[in-house]
Amino acid sequence: MKVRLYLLPAAVIMITFSCRQKSPEKLSITPVFSTLAEDSSGVNDPGAKYEAYYGLLTPVEICSIFSRLGVPYDNAALNPVSNSDSYMSMTKTAVNTGIYGVDFGYLKMFGLGQEVINYMVTIRKMSNKLGIPDYLMLNPLRQIESNIADPDTVTALMEKAFYDLRNHLMENERESIAGLMIMGGWVEAMFIATQLAYDHENPDPVVIQKIAEQKYTLKSLLSFMKNYYDDPVVVYYTKKLKYLNNYFDSFDIFFKQDDLEIDTLKKVLRSSGADITITLPTLDRIKDYVAKLRTEMVTP
């Protein structure tokens, strides 16, 4: 027997879970992809668990996903730092600060010195445009450099940096800027995953599951953005994300009964795998729409 998981955002970063269990005679699914079978799971350790984030993601969490997927190095897929001087409006700067943040984290995976520095400098320059104090951006980056070998510490530092940044923007009645930064980072993460990890001709079930699971983070993002509808740019992008959400709503992810663990503290789902009804045409539509949205965001 399997359980289909529905996640309904209830607040900015809080999710209420509702699991609906169907009777065996009614539950008839034909998964297109599965990570439950040992020969297709990509997990060598039989006791290993897949992890899926369902809350708002920090750049570190996004890049840990890239690392597990084995996303290859390709700096041509990133937003060039040369574009940064062309972003004149606050909203465009906010969105691309989020994009550069994910690009920075992606490059850091490969230990590339000068490129990493270039993106770090660009993020600082962009944050200055947004009126964000230097210490909110530089102090966490310096601490991360000192603790890069400790994933838990790095994640905690990034989470603290996010909340400090959000609190600063909220105190200055600019919280929608934080929303736009988070949105830009999410779109960039989806862009990198669909462009560099997804292969239409030879689809990897693990990659497919990870892309499909972003239906949960997208719902969290939409719930977060809903708080800032007083900003017309937030409304504009939210409409586009809702359109993208239609593709995610067209398929289901099924977990085995009693196999799903929900870590509400870290906002992580853990399971030994899942059956997914997503099709290649749907994946291609998600990939194309994300690419189109991302192109609009990074174009000066």
N, C-alpha and C positions, 0 to 999 in steps of 0.2 A: 504494500500500500504506500502511496506517495502523498505528499502534502504540497500544495501550491501556496507560495508565500505572497501575501499582499502587504505592502508597506505604505502607510498613509502618514505623511508628515503632519505633525500636530503643532509644532512651533519652530523656531529658527533652527535649532539643531537637535530637537527631540522628535523621535519617531514612535508612533503607536503601531504595534504589530497586530495583525489579525490573520490567523491561519484558518482556512476553510478546508475541512477534510471531506472528500467525496466518498460515497460508498463504492465498493469494488465494481459493482455492476454498471455504475455511471461513469467511473473514471477510466476512460479509454483514450490514451494519448499515443501519438506516434512521434517520439522525439526525433528531430533532425540531427542533433548533436548530443553526445553524452560524454560526461567525464566520470561516470560511475564504473565503467568497465576498466579493469586493471590495465589492459593493453592499450587503452586510449586515453588514460587519465594523465599520463605524463608525470605521475607521482611514483617514485621508486619505493618509497617507504610505505607499506600498506597501511600503517597507522597515521600517515600524514593527513592533514586537513587543509582543504581550501579555505581561504579567507576572503570575504567580500565586505568591503566597507559600505555602510549605508548612510553615513552622515556626511557632512561637508568635509571635503578632503583638503589637507595641507599639502604643499608641494612635496614634502618628504614622503607622505603616504602615497601620493600619485607616483612618485619615482620608485617606490618599493614595488609597485605594481609593474612598472616598466622592467625592473630588474628581474622579477619572477617570470615575466613573459620573454625575457631575452631579447628585448627590443634592440636592434642593431644601431650602430653609430651612423648618423647621417645629418650633418649640420645644415644641409640644404633644405631640410624640412622645417627648420626653425625660423622664427621671425628675425631677420637681420637687425643687429644693433644700429645699423645706419638709418633705419626707419625712425628711430626714436625722436630725432630732432624735428620730424614732420608732424608729430602729434601735438596739435595746438590746443584743442579743447580739453577741459577737465575730464569729460566722460571718455574720450578716446584715450587719454593718458591713463586713466584708471583701468580700463579694459586691458590695455597692452602692458601695464605693470603686472597684472595677473598672468598674462601670456609669457612675459619675460621671466617671471618667477618660476614657472614650470620649465621653461627652456633652460634656465640656470640649473635647476635640479637635475634635469635630464643630462646635461653636459657633465655635471659633477660625478655622475655614475662612472664616467670613463676616465676620470682623473686628468682632464685636459687643462693644463695650467692657464695659458694666456686667454683662451676662449672663455673659461670660467670667470676670470678676472674682468674681461670685457663686459660680460653680462651682469656681473656684480656692480660694476661702475654704472652701467646703464640703469639698473634698478634703482640705485641711489639717486641718479639724476632725475628719473621719472618721479620718484617719491618726493623729491624736492619741489618739482612742479606742482605736486598735489598738496604742498604745504605740510608734509609729514616730517616731523623732526628726525634728524639724522640718527639719534640714539635708538629710535624704534626699529630702524632697519639694520644699522651697523652692529650694534651689540649682539643681537641674536646670531648674525652671520659669523662674527668672530668666535662666539661660543660654540657654534656648530663645527667650525674648523678644528677646534680643540677637542671635540667629542665625537668626531665623525665615525670612530670605530664602535661607538655604542648607540645602536639604533633606537633604543628606548629613550635615551637622553636626548638624542637629536629630535625625535618626535615630540617630546615634551617641550623642548625649546621652541620648535616651530609653532606648536599649539599656543604656547604663552605669547609668542610674537604676534600671532593672529589676534588673540583676544586683546592684547595691549593696543594693537593698531586699531581694532574695531572700537574699543573704548575711547581712544583719542578722537576718532572721527565722529563718534556719537556725541561726545562732549562738545564738539564743535558743530553739531547739527549737520554732519556730512556722512552719515552712516551709509547712505546709498552708494557712496564711492567704494566702500568696502564690498558691498554687494556686487558692484561691477567688476572689481578686481577678482573676486572669487569666481564669478561667471566666466571671465576671460581665461582664468586658469583651467576651469573645467573643460571649456571648449578646446583649449590647446592640448590638454591631456587626451581628449577623445580624438583629436586630429592626429597626434603622434601615434596613438594606438592603432587607429584604422589605416593610417598610411604606411606605417613601418612594421607592424606586427601581423596585421590581417592579410592573408593571401587567398584571394578568391579561387585560384586554381588548385591550391593545396591547403584548405582550411584546417587549422589546428584546433581541436575541440577545446583545449585549455584557453587559447586566445579568444575563441568565440564566447566561452562562458564569461570571461572577464569583461568583454565588451557588453554582453547581454546584461550583466549584473549592474551596469551603469544606469539601468532603469531606476534603481533604488536611489543612487546619488542624485539623479536628475530630479526625482520627486522632492528630495531634500532641498535641492537648489531652488526649485520653483516655489516651495514653501517659504524659503528664506527671502527670495526676491519679492514675494507678495507684500512684505512689510514696507516696501519703499515705492509704492505706486504713485506717490506724489512727485516722483521724478519721471518725466516723460520718456527718457532714454531707457530707464528700467522697464517701463511698460512696453516699449518697442521691442526690446530683446526678449522679454518674457513671452510675448506673443510668438516669437520665432522658436523659442525653446518649447512652448506648448505644441507647436506644429511638429517639432522633432519628437516630442513625447508620444505622439500618435503612433509612430513607428515602433516605439518600445512597448506600447500597450497592445500591439498586435500579436505578441507572443508570450509564452509562459515559461517559467523556470520551476521545475518540480524537484523537490528534495525527498529522500526516503524518510518515512516516518521514524521518529526518534533518532534521526541522524543529524538534525539541525540544532546547533548550539548558537544562542544569541547572546553576545557579550554587550550588554547595554552600556557598560563603562567606556569601552573603547569603540563602541558602535561598529562591531564586526560580526558578521555571520560566519560560522565555521561548519563545514560539512565535508564528507568524503567525496563529494561530487554531486552532479545534478543532471537531469534530463532537460533539454532545452528545445522548444518548438520553433525557434527562430530559423528562417530560411535564408539562403544566400541572396535572393533578391532583396529581402528586407535589410540584410547587412549592407548590401551595396547602396541602398537608398540612404541608410544612416551615414555611411561613409561619404557619399556625395553631398548630402545636406550639410554635414559638419564641415566639409571642405569649403562649401559655398559660404557658410556663415563665418568661418574663420577668415576667409579671404576678405570679406567685408570688414571684419574687425581690424585686420592688420594693414589694410590699404589706407595710406595717409589721406 
